[in-house]
Amino acid sequence: MLTAPGRRGRGLARAVASAAVADALASGLLPQWRARVAPSRRVARALGFREYGEQLSLRLDP
């Protein structure tokens, strides 16, 4: 989720993510959450996600 700076802190990301998770579960899918920043991790935890690992991104120069 990307929320405009002036709109943050109103629960918008949580509401949208909650709807997306509910839709995924209703469709028999396994929702996953990848987050680097703390606010995103807080939303994920509020929705019941648990951290299982870390993601590493690398850029390889030719």
Beta strands, then each sheet from edge to edge (+ up, - down):
end
